[in-house]
Amino acid sequence: MKKILLFAFSLLLVSCINETLEDCLGSFELDSKELILIPGDTYQFTVLRNSSPVESQFFNWYVDDTPISTEIGRISTEGLFTALRVGKAVVKVETNVGSRIMYSTCNITVIPVDATGLILNHTEVKLEVGEEETLLCFYVPENATYQDLIWETSNKDIVHIREDRENEKTAIIKGMSHGKATITVSDKLNPEIFAVCEVQVGPTRVESITLSESEKTLILGETYNLVYTILPEDATNKNVSFISSNENVAIVDINGHVTTLNVGETVITAITEDGEFKADIKLTVNPVVLTAIVFDKPVYDIQIATEQQLKISLIPFNATYKNVTWTSSNPSIASVNSEGIVQAHLKGQVRITCESEDGRVSAECIVNALTVEDMVVLNFDATTIVPVNGYCSGTLYSEIVNTSESTIRLIKFSIIDSTTGNELVAVTDEDMLGYLKENETRMLSGTIDHIYHPMVQWEVECNGVKFTKTKIFGE
């Protein structure tokens, strides 16, 4: 060893040919004078002379004047320091030059790695009575210097906890009775660092029920499905029943399906089977609003001394309030009662109004009060007539229609030259004429030749009153 040192010293002397020995050795130092490390860190020292590295094999290394290692750290023969534990140490490198010892030191502080968190292998556990489960706890970071844990249970009568004597990061939990308890593991030095595991022993009990809405407005006839939430989500018994405070307004079935029945208010209540927790929704049922009244036709022809039911449609058809009022613009001609039945009294025209009971919607129609004569209508079938410059030839067909409610008797049918008044065709045969009831028709015909504006004439009798209906072809 001494020979090696002498050799090293001789090399040093060679390198200092142009320097004094004191100047050469005085330039010897470590690359760092102060270091802060954490357990597990390493640091490779470099020996410098005049800021240039020197081979480390010419030197001896010490930690706190102890070769190689202490409890704080250790150093290799090449100057590699490894931090082992929290504390302070002094690394020294030295060499002998003759009788003189040259050295340099570095003060090292090894600081702890602080824990920032804890992680459990389970955050939720379900157990039966007598069943066990193992909980494992891990430090964050894994190399935290001080790892000392405290395990606690919020209710030892529900969950018992037993620490593993060989590994304090492990605990055995056991279900003791039905219920819920919280297992907490915390850092002994810093209780604010902790982790928890929620343990349910036996069935998970319901803690609450809520409905998605607290108030709801529906239109009569609408339905609604209740939406509810039970907590905790993993509750064992989620059975729910429903009741309505006013079943005249709305009813609810076992599935929470609500059916509206009448206008008004009711409260629907959901009740859990487990714990009988309740949640309510106030339900308001509004009427279906009437938006329009429509007559089945705009004009009615009604025979004097008869009556007729006017027909209307309510929109929408399921409007809640269907009551309407009826009025006539001239009741002396035609009157209308509360049921919409019109009676014709005198010949003329009136306007009948139908209005909703709230007055917001109304509709009108025209009623013509007519005599029987007015309600007998004549028509032509001109398919066999050939008109030339207003003169007609061929077979002239005439139709008579009775639109009145009375039965009429046909007395005579004639075709007349409207310019001379001459009668061209006459039919008086009762078998051909006969009687016409309401909405019945009769068609008779006659042959004409080169007649200018021929006219048909029907003589009619109704209830002992005779009248004549005429019509000129082409007008």
Beta strands, then each sheet from edge to edge (+ up, - down):
strand 1: 28-30
strand 2: 34-37
strand 3: 42-44
strand 4: 47-49
strand 5: 52-54
strand 6: 60-63
strand 7: 66-67
strand 8: 73-75
strand 9: 80-83
strand 10: 87-97
strand 11: 100-110
strand 12: 117-120
strand 13: 124-127
strand 14: 132-140
strand 15: 149-153
strand 16: 159-163
strand 17: 170-175
strand 18: 179-187
strand 19: 194-201
strand 20: 208-211
strand 21: 215-219
strand 22: 223-225
strand 23: 228-231
strand 24: 240-244
strand 25: 250-252
strand 26: 257-260
strand 27: 264-272
strand 28: 278-286
strand 29: 292-295
strand 30: 299-303
strand 31: 307-309
strand 32: 312-315
strand 33: 324-328
strand 34: 334-336
strand 35: 341-344
strand 36: 348-356
strand 37: 362-370
strand 38: 376-381
strand 39: 385-388
strand 40: 391-402
strand 41: 408-417
strand 42: 423-427
strand 43: 435-436
strand 44: 441-452
strand 45: 454-462
strand 46: 465-472
sheet 1: 1+ 4- 5+
sheet 2: 2+ 11+ 10- 6+ 7-
sheet 3: 3+ 9- 8+
sheet 4: 12+ 14- 17+ 16-
sheet 5: 13+ 19+ 18- 15+
sheet 6: 20+ 23-
sheet 7: 21+ 28+ 27- 24+
sheet 8: 22+ 26- 25+
sheet 9: 29+ 32-
sheet 10: 30+ 37+ 36- 33+
sheet 11: 31+ 35- 34+
sheet 12: 38+ 40- 39+
sheet 13: 38+ 40- 44+
sheet 14: 42+ 41- 43+
sheet 15: 42+ 41- 45+ 46-
end
